[in-house]
Amino acid sequence: MQAHELLKQLRIPELSEVRDYFRSLSTNTLLGMGAFTAVTAYWFATRPKALKPPCDLRMQSVELPGGEFARRGAVLNGGPLLSHFYEDAKTIYEFFHRGLRESKNGPCLGSRKPKQPYEWLSYSEWTISELACYTYSLISVPLYDTLGTEAIGYILEKACISTVVCDVPEKAKLLLDCVSGRQHTVKTLILIENFAADLVSRAQQCGIDIISLKDAEVNKPQIPPQPDDLAIICFTSGTTGNPKGAMLTHRNIVSNSSAFIYVTKVNTDVHISYLPLAHMFERVVQGVILMHGARIGYFQGDIRILMDDLTTLKPTVFPVVPRLLNRMFDKIYGQANSPLKRHILEFAFRRKENEMKSGIMRRDSVWDKIIFKKVQASVGGHVRMMLTGAAPISAPVLTFLRAALGCQTYLDIHCSGCVFTVCVCSLPEMNYYAAKGEGEVCVRGPNVFKGYLKDPEKTKEALDEDGWVHTGDIGKWLPNGTLKIVDRKKHIFKLAQGEYIAPEKIENIYIRSEAVAQTFVHGDSLQACLVAIIVPDPDFLPGWAKKRGIEGSYEELCKNKEVKKAILEDIVKLGKESGLKSFEQVKDIALHTEMFSIQNGLLTPTLKAKRADLRNHFRKLIDELYSNIKM
């Protein structure tokens, strides 16, 4: 009986009962209900749509059959690796011609003078020089003056370069310094800006003709390249010795670009170009932009006024390096200079972070209008896509800036799993085993380079007989199908700005100081500089310090700030004399009194530094050093 009464109460009311109910309500109540209904309907109709992930985020790679413990990105849904995306764009030469068709020969490359708007052209000197190479199946070799005369001379000789394009006479003079008094293959030097007669005379003494870019223009039948022709020889910075020339074909670069296109959409975009064109990251981004007939705006050449270029150009695509993101993050938080402002900023960030976790990315929320509007305006207000690569980026920094700028961010876009297969190889000597899903990360696919120019020994070290590139990174497969880098096979790492560091080379220079017995140079991939732990020599330190007017026991001297300053100055001086680059020099040190030894677990039985243990042992001290450095 009770159940029957309950079912009677739960019945759907008759239409007449609903009508009588609404008639019993007051006019104000009905208006309120109508307004609430309208607002709710508007919210449902206009609320932002969540982005659809390219694959199941719970399993982002799939294991391939066979015994190699290899995996491939799940984004392909079982399809083949991408060697190209468009049938009419299989070489970089075809990239540009496809862009011409897509844009109907519209504005392509732009530049500006100080306090002036952008002027759009159909070419820019550097880019047209590169495209000219591809038009006639020539190979381009990027050079930049910061390599130093020795490295530039080595590259010129190794690659047998006959023609060099420079923007300003100063760089032409540097080039002449590199070849003066030695045999070389350089025949022609093309200068973009005006040059004096004495520079021409000096070049002629070296057997080189200098001509202007305009005089270099020709109208000859084109010789388009094939996909497997060499496109670029990109030399390393020579961290561990002479620079190595990585040979990249058109297929390699087009394949890498295909990964970008596969996970993003490029159409009527505007790209701000300020990163070095000598690095492949910027060149791949520009290739994708040109292929779609989009526009590239060049910065004025001064990174200090980049924000002015951004607000003038209003780009939609913004490639960034972690160092720039870190500066933006620090500046935003630095402006929140009171507890109340900091609380409001963090509250707004958490609200937007919750939206991002739901797949919603936008710039029109109430928090954007109140808090983040100025941040977005500082980069032009139209950025919809950030691309970051070349070095690791802190997760908290990246998440905050994604929320603040309200744009999608892609990290190392070529790592999307569309263009290569990844496996991990066992390293028993380091206790890593592929059967456990950990080992050296190896990569194979159409984007993999063809080896090092005229260096079979280094090529064999990097590429095995089956075409796998041995990266030197130690990786571990996680349950969601992603790969986590946990170690390095060799002790080489990147700083936040993307520069490679060989710490043992630096340590071998620093221990030449009379005051230094041992040193451990550390670089954090989320930081832009190096720090070091120094163990002063107990036999030499007292006498060395006394010459500088400082006396005391060994322990007292190690705590003395003047001693620390003097040791830092001494090792930096040794570094300069030995040719260390500025980013290879430590910015701060800490003095430690206990020697690294086998007994305390900081040296191997062969007396080599156990870098992972040293890093963990001095973690607190390292963090303190970084916290006191202002870049």
C-alpha positions in Angstrom: 0.0 0.0 0.0 2.8 2.4 0.9 4.6 1.6 -2.4 1.4 2.3 -4.3 1.1 5.7 -2.6 4.7 6.5 -3.4 4.3 5.7 -7.1 1.2 7.9 -7.2 3.2 10.8 -5.8 6.0 10.3 -8.4 3.7 10.3 -11.4 4.2 12.8 -14.2 1.7 15.7 -13.6 -1.1 16.3 -16.1 -0.9 19.3 -18.4 -3.9 20.9 -16.7 -2.1 20.7 -13.4 1.0 22.3 -14.7 -1.1 25.1 -16.2 -2.9 25.7 -12.9 0.4 25.8 -11.1 1.9 28.5 -13.3 -1.3 30.5 -13.0 -1.0 30.5 -9.3 2.5 32.2 -9.5 3.0 36.0 -9.3 4.1 38.0 -12.3 7.5 38.8 -10.7 8.1 35.1 -10.1 7.3 34.2 -13.7 9.6 37.0 -15.0 12.4 35.8 -12.8 12.0 32.2 -14.0 11.9 33.4 -17.6 15.1 35.4 -17.2 16.9 32.5 -15.5 15.8 30.2 -18.3 17.0 32.7 -20.9 20.4 33.1 -19.2 20.8 29.4 -18.8 20.0 28.8 -22.5 22.4 31.5 -23.6 25.2 30.0 -21.5 24.6 26.5 -22.9 24.5 27.9 -26.5 27.7 30.1 -26.1 29.9 28.2 -23.7 33.3 27.4 -25.1 33.7 23.9 -26.6 36.3 21.6 -25.1 39.3 20.8 -27.3 39.3 17.2 -28.4 42.6 15.5 -27.6 44.4 13.9 -30.6 44.4 10.5 -28.9 43.4 8.8 -25.7 45.6 10.6 -23.1 45.5 7.5 -20.9 47.5 5.6 -23.6 49.4 7.9 -25.8 51.6 5.3 -27.6 51.2 1.7 -28.8 53.7 -1.1 -28.7 54.7 -2.5 -32.0 55.1 -6.2 -32.7 58.6 -7.6 -32.5 61.3 -7.9 -29.8 62.6 -4.4 -29.9 60.3 -2.9 -27.2 59.4 -0.2 -29.8 56.4 2.1 -29.5 54.7 4.5 -31.9 52.4 7.5 -31.2 48.8 6.6 -30.8 47.8 9.8 -32.8 48.3 7.9 -36.1 45.6 5.3 -35.2 47.7 2.5 -36.7 48.6 4.4 -39.9 52.1 4.7 -41.4 54.7 7.2 -40.3 54.4 10.6 -42.1 57.0 11.4 -44.7 54.9 14.3 -46.0 51.4 15.7 -45.4 50.5 17.3 -48.8 51.2 15.5 -52.1 52.3 18.9 -53.6 54.8 19.7 -50.9 57.4 16.9 -50.6 60.5 19.3 -50.7 61.2 22.7 -49.1 61.2 24.1 -52.6 57.6 22.9 -53.1 56.7 24.4 -49.6 57.2 27.9 -51.0 55.4 27.3 -54.2 52.4 25.8 -52.5 52.3 28.9 -50.2 52.2 31.1 -53.2 49.2 29.3 -54.6 47.4 29.2 -51.2 48.0 32.9 -50.6 47.4 33.9 -54.2 50.8 35.5 -54.1 49.7 37.6 -51.1 51.9 39.2 -48.4 54.4 36.8 -47.1 57.4 38.3 -45.3 57.4 41.5 -43.3 59.8 43.8 -41.5 59.7 47.1 -39.8 61.8 50.1 -38.8 61.7 51.6 -35.3 58.2 53.1 -34.4 56.9 52.1 -37.9 54.3 49.6 -38.9 55.2 46.4 -40.7 55.9 46.6 -44.5 55.0 43.4 -46.2 57.1 42.0 -49.1 57.3 38.9 -51.2 60.7 38.0 -49.8 63.3 38.7 -47.1 67.1 38.6 -47.7 67.9 35.6 -45.5 64.9 33.6 -46.5 65.3 34.3 -50.2 68.9 33.2 -50.1 67.9 29.9 -48.5 65.0 29.4 -51.0 67.4 30.2 -53.9 69.6 27.3 -52.7 66.6 25.0 -52.8 65.5 26.3 -56.2 68.8 25.1 -57.8 69.3 22.0 -55.6 72.1 23.6 -53.6 72.8 22.7 -50.0 72.7 25.4 -47.3 75.0 25.4 -44.3 74.0 27.8 -41.5 76.8 29.8 -39.9 76.6 32.2 -37.0 79.3 34.5 -35.7 79.1 33.3 -32.1 80.7 30.0 -33.1 84.1 31.8 -33.1 86.7 32.0 -35.8 88.2 28.5 -35.2 84.8 26.7 -35.5 83.7 28.8 -38.5 87.0 28.0 -40.3 86.6 24.4 -39.5 83.0 24.3 -41.0 84.1 26.2 -44.1 86.8 23.7 -44.8 84.8 20.6 -43.8 81.8 21.5 -46.0 83.9 22.9 -48.9 81.7 26.0 -48.9 82.1 28.2 -52.0 79.5 30.9 -51.4 78.6 32.7 -48.2 75.8 35.2 -47.6 76.3 37.8 -44.9 74.1 40.6 -43.7 76.6 43.2 -42.5 80.2 44.1 -43.3 81.4 43.2 -39.8 80.5 39.6 -40.3 82.2 39.6 -43.6 85.4 40.8 -41.9 85.0 37.9 -39.4 84.8 35.5 -42.2 87.9 36.9 -43.9 89.7 36.5 -40.5 88.8 32.8 -40.6 90.2 32.2 -44.1 93.1 34.6 -44.2 96.5 32.9 -44.6 95.1 29.4 -45.2 93.7 27.3 -48.0 90.0 27.6 -48.4 87.2 26.9 -50.9 85.3 30.2 -50.5 85.0 32.0 -53.9 82.1 34.5 -53.4 80.8 36.6 -50.5 77.4 38.1 -51.0 76.6 41.1 -48.7 73.1 42.3 -48.1 74.0 45.8 -46.7 76.3 48.3 -48.3 80.1 47.7 -48.1 83.2 49.8 -48.6 85.9 49.4 -51.3 88.6 48.5 -48.7 86.6 45.4 -47.8 86.5 44.3 -51.4 90.2 44.8 -51.7 90.9 42.8 -48.6 88.6 40.0 -49.9 90.4 39.9 -53.2 93.7 39.4 -51.4 92.1 36.2 -50.0 90.9 35.2 -53.5 87.2 36.0 -52.7 84.9 38.2 -54.7 82.4 40.4 -52.8 79.1 41.2 -54.5 75.7 42.7 -53.4 72.6 40.6 -53.0 71.0 42.4 -56.0 74.0 41.6 -58.2 73.7 37.9 -57.2 70.2 37.6 -58.7 70.0 35.4 -61.8 67.3 34.3 -64.1 68.3 30.8 -65.1 66.3 27.5 -65.6 65.4 26.1 -62.2 66.7 22.7 -61.0 64.2 21.6 -58.3 65.4 19.1 -55.8 64.1 15.6 -55.1 62.9 14.5 -51.6 66.0 12.5 -50.9 68.4 15.2 -51.9 70.5 16.9 -49.2 68.9 20.2 -48.2 70.8 21.4 -45.1 74.0 20.5 -43.3 73.4 21.8 -39.8 76.6 21.9 -37.7 76.5 21.4 -33.9 78.1 24.0 -31.6 81.1 21.8 -30.9 80.5 21.2 -27.2 82.7 18.1 -27.0 85.1 18.9 -29.9 84.9 20.0 -33.4 81.4 20.8 -34.7 79.7 17.9 -36.4 77.7 18.5 -39.6 74.3 16.7 -39.5 73.1 16.0 -43.0 69.4 16.6 -43.5 67.5 15.8 -46.7 64.3 17.5 -47.9 62.4 14.3 -46.8 63.8 14.7 -43.3 62.6 18.3 -42.9 59.3 17.8 -44.7 58.6 14.8 -42.4 59.4 16.8 -39.3 57.1 19.6 -40.6 54.3 17.0 -41.2 54.2 16.2 -37.5 53.5 19.9 -36.8 50.7 20.1 -39.4 49.1 16.8 -38.2 48.4 18.1 -34.8 47.8 21.8 -35.5 45.9 23.9 -38.1 47.7 26.7 -39.9 45.8 29.0 -42.3 45.7 32.8 -42.2 48.2 33.0 -39.4 50.9 35.5 -38.6 54.2 34.3 -37.2 56.8 36.4 -35.3 60.3 35.4 -36.3 63.1 36.2 -33.8 64.8 32.9 -33.1 68.0 32.1 -34.9 67.5 30.8 -38.4 70.7 28.8 -38.0 68.7 26.4 -35.7 66.3 23.9 -37.1 63.4 24.8 -34.7 62.8 28.2 -36.3 63.4 26.9 -39.8 60.8 24.1 -39.5 58.3 26.6 -38.1 58.9 29.0 -41.0 58.6 26.2 -43.5 55.2 25.3 -42.2 54.1 28.9 -42.3 55.3 29.4 -45.9 53.6 26.2 -47.0 50.2 27.5 -46.0 50.5 30.9 -47.5 50.6 32.5 -44.0 52.7 35.5 -43.0 56.1 35.9 -41.3 57.0 39.1 -39.5 60.7 39.6 -38.6 61.7 41.4 -35.4 63.9 44.4 -35.6 67.0 42.5 -34.5 67.0 43.6 -30.9 65.5 41.1 -28.4 65.2 43.9 -25.8 62.4 45.5 -27.9 60.7 42.3 -28.9 57.6 43.2 -27.0 57.2 46.3 -29.2 57.4 44.1 -32.3 54.8 41.8 -30.8 52.3 44.5 -30.1 52.8 46.0 -33.6 52.6 42.7 -35.5 49.9 41.0 -33.3 51.1 37.4 -34.2 48.9 34.4 -33.9 51.8 31.9 -33.8 54.5 32.5 -31.2 57.5 30.2 -31.1 59.2 30.5 -27.7 62.2 29.1 -25.9 62.0 28.3 -22.2 64.2 31.1 -21.2 61.8 33.7 -22.6 58.8 32.0 -20.8 60.7 32.0 -17.5 61.3 35.8 -17.9 57.6 36.4 -18.7 56.6 34.3 -15.7 59.0 36.1 -13.3 57.8 39.5 -14.6 54.1 38.7 -14.1 54.7 37.5 -10.6 57.1 40.4 -9.9 54.2 42.8 -10.6 52.0 41.1 -8.0 54.1 42.8 -5.3 51.7 42.5 -2.4 50.0 39.5 -0.6 46.6 40.7 -1.9 47.7 41.0 -5.5 49.5 37.6 -5.3 46.3 36.0 -3.9 44.1 37.4 -6.6 46.5 36.3 -9.3 46.8 32.8 -8.0 43.0 32.6 -7.6 42.4 33.7 -11.2 45.0 31.2 -12.4 43.4 28.3 -10.5 40.0 29.1 -12.1 41.5 29.1 -15.6 43.6 26.0 -14.8 40.3 24.1 -14.0 38.9 25.1 -17.4 42.1 23.9 -19.1 41.8 20.5 -17.3 38.3 20.3 -18.9 39.9 21.0 -22.4 38.7 24.6 -22.6 41.2 27.1 -23.9 40.0 30.8 -24.3 40.8 34.4 -23.8 37.3 35.8 -23.1 36.6 34.6 -19.5 35.9 37.1 -16.7 39.4 36.3 -15.4 40.9 37.3 -18.8 39.1 40.6 -18.8 40.0 41.5 -15.2 43.4 39.9 -14.6 45.1 38.6 -17.8 44.2 41.2 -20.4 47.4 43.1 -20.0 49.5 39.9 -20.2 47.8 38.9 -23.5 48.1 42.5 -24.9 51.9 42.4 -24.2 52.3 39.7 -26.9 49.8 41.3 -29.3 46.5 40.0 -28.0 46.0 37.5 -30.8 48.3 34.6 -30.0 46.4 31.3 -30.4 49.3 28.9 -30.5 52.7 28.8 -28.7 55.4 26.5 -29.8 58.3 25.7 -27.4 61.3 23.5 -27.9 65.1 23.3 -27.8 65.2 22.8 -24.0 63.0 21.6 -21.1 60.4 23.9 -19.5 59.1 23.8 -16.0 55.6 22.4 -15.8 54.3 25.1 -13.4 55.6 27.9 -15.6 54.2 26.4 -18.8 50.7 25.8 -17.2 50.6 29.3 -15.8 51.4 31.0 -19.1 49.0 28.8 -21.0 46.3 30.0 -18.6 47.5 33.7 -18.7 47.8 33.9 -22.5 44.8 31.7 -23.2 46.4 29.8 -26.0 47.3 26.2 -26.9 50.9 25.3 -26.3 52.8 22.6 -28.2 56.1 21.3 -26.8 58.7 19.8 -29.3 56.0 19.4 -31.9 58.2 16.8 -33.9 57.8 14.5 -30.8 54.1 14.0 -31.4 54.9 10.4 -32.6 53.7 10.9 -36.2 57.1 10.7 -37.8 59.2 8.2 -35.9 59.2 5.0 -33.8 60.9 5.0 -30.4 62.5 2.1 -28.5 64.6 1.8 -25.4 67.8 -0.3 -25.5 69.3 -2.0 -22.4 72.3 -0.6 -20.7 73.4 -3.3 -18.2 76.4 -1.2 -17.1 74.0 1.5 -15.9 71.4 -1.0 -14.6 68.8 -0.1 -17.2 66.9 -3.0 -19.0 64.5 -2.7 -22.0 62.5 -5.6 -20.5 61.6 -3.2 -17.7 60.7 -0.5 -20.2 63.8 1.6 -19.5 67.1 2.2 -21.3 68.7 4.4 -23.9 66.2 6.2 -26.1 66.6 5.2 -29.8 64.6 6.8 -32.7 63.9 5.6 -36.3 61.8 7.2 -39.0 61.7 9.4 -42.1 62.8 12.4 -40.2 66.1 10.9 -39.0 69.2 12.5 -40.4 71.6 10.7 -42.7 74.7 11.0 -40.6 77.6 13.4 -40.0 79.4 15.0 -43.0 82.7 13.2 -43.7 82.7 11.7 -40.3 81.9 7.9 -40.5 83.2 7.3 -37.0 80.8 9.8 -35.3 78.0 8.6 -37.7 78.5 5.0 -36.6 78.3 6.1 -32.9 75.0 7.9 -33.5 73.3 5.6 -36.2 73.3 1.8 -36.0 73.0 -0.6 -38.9 69.2 -0.8 -38.6 68.8 3.0 -38.8 68.2 3.7 -35.1 69.6 7.0 -33.7 71.1 6.4 -30.3 70.2 9.7 -28.5 72.3 9.2 -25.3 69.2 10.0 -23.3 67.9 7.4 -20.8 64.2 7.0 -20.9 61.5 5.1 -19.1 58.0 4.2 -20.4 55.2 5.4 -18.1 51.8 3.6 -17.8 50.1 6.2 -20.0 52.4 5.4 -22.9 54.6 8.5 -22.5 58.3 8.5 -22.3 60.1 10.2 -19.3 63.8 11.1 -19.6 65.5 10.0 -16.4 69.2 10.1 -17.1 72.0 10.7 -19.6 74.4 8.1 -21.0 77.0 10.7 -21.4 77.3 13.7 -19.1 76.0 16.3 -21.6 73.0 18.4 -20.9 71.1 21.5 -22.2 70.6 24.8 -20.4 67.3 26.6 -20.5 68.3 28.6 -23.6 69.1 25.4 -25.5 72.9 25.4 -25.3 74.7 22.1 -24.8 77.1 21.8 -21.9 79.9 19.2 -21.4 80.6 19.7 -17.6 83.7 17.5 -17.5 85.5 19.7 -20.0 84.8 22.8 -17.8 85.8 20.9 -14.6 89.1 20.0 -16.1 89.8 23.7 -16.8 88.7 24.9 -13.3 90.9 22.4 -11.4 94.0 24.1 -12.8 93.4 26.8 -10.2 95.9 26.4 -7.4 93.2 26.9 -4.8 90.9 24.1 -6.3 91.2 20.4 -5.5 87.9 19.2 -6.9 85.0 20.7 -8.6 81.5 19.6 -9.6 79.8 21.8 -12.4 76.1 21.5 -12.4 73.5 22.9 -14.9 69.8 22.7 -14.4 67.9 22.3 -17.6 65.3 24.8 -16.3 68.0 27.4 -15.6 70.0 29.5 -17.9 73.4 29.3 -16.2 75.8 27.0 -14.5 76.8 26.7 -10.8 79.6 24.7 -9.2 80.6 23.0 -5.9 84.3 23.7 -5.3 86.4 21.7 -2.8 89.4 24.0 -2.1 92.8 22.3 -1.8 93.6 22.2 1.9 97.4 22.2 1.2 97.4 25.2 -1.1 94.4 27.3 0.1 96.0 29.0 3.2 99.1 30.2 1.2 97.0 31.2 -1.8 94.6 33.2 0.4 97.4 34.8 2.4 98.8 36.3 -0.9 95.5 38.1 -1.1 95.6 39.3 2.4 93.2 36.7 3.9 94.2 34.5 6.8 92.5 31.8 8.8 92.1 28.0 9.2 91.0 25.9 6.3 87.4 25.8 7.6 87.4 29.5 8.2 88.7 30.3 4.8 86.0 28.1 3.1 83.4 30.2 4.9 85.0 33.5 4.0 83.0 35.4 1.3 86.2 37.1 0.0 87.9 33.7 -0.5 84.8 32.5 -2.4 84.8 35.6 -4.6 88.5 35.3 -5.3 88.2 31.6 -6.3 85.3 32.4 -8.6 87.2 35.2 -10.3 90.2 32.9 -10.7 88.4 30.0 -12.3 86.4 32.3 -14.6 89.7 33.8 -15.7 91.1 30.3 -16.4 87.9 29.6 -18.4 88.3 32.7 -20.6 92.0 31.9 -21.2 90.9 28.3 -22.3 88.3 29.6 -24.7 85.1 28.7 -22.7 82.0 30.5 -24.1 80.1 32.8 -21.7 77.3 30.2 -21.2 80.0 27.6 -20.2 81.2 29.7 -17.3 79.7 29.3 -13.8 77.8 32.2 -12.4 78.2 31.2 -8.7 80.0 28.7 -6.5 79.8 27.1 -3.1 82.9 26.0 -1.2 82.8 22.6 0.4 85.4 21.3 2.9 85.0 17.5 2.5 86.7 15.9 -0.5 84.6 13.7 -2.9 85.7 10.1 -2.3 84.8 6.5 -2.7 84.0 6.3 1.0 81.3 9.0 0.9 79.8 7.6 -2.3 80.6 10.5 -4.5 83.4 8.8 -6.6 83.4 5.5 -8.5 86.1 2.9 -7.7 87.9 4.3 -10.8 87.8 7.8 -9.1 85.3 9.2 -11.6 82.6 11.5 -10.4 79.2 9.9 -9.7 77.2 12.9 -11.1 73.8 11.7 -10.1 74.9 11.2 -6.5 76.7 14.5 -6.4 73.6 16.2 -7.7 71.4 14.6 -5.0 74.0 15.2 -2.3 74.3 18.9 -3.0 70.7 19.5 -4.1 69.9 21.9 -1.3 73.1 23.9 -1.8 72.5 24.0 -5.6 69.0 25.3 -5.1 70.3 28.0 -2.8 72.9 29.1 -5.4 70.2 29.4 -8.1 67.9 31.3 -5.8 70.5 34.0 -5.4 71.3 34.4 -9.1 69.6 37.2 -10.9 70.0 36.9 -14.7 
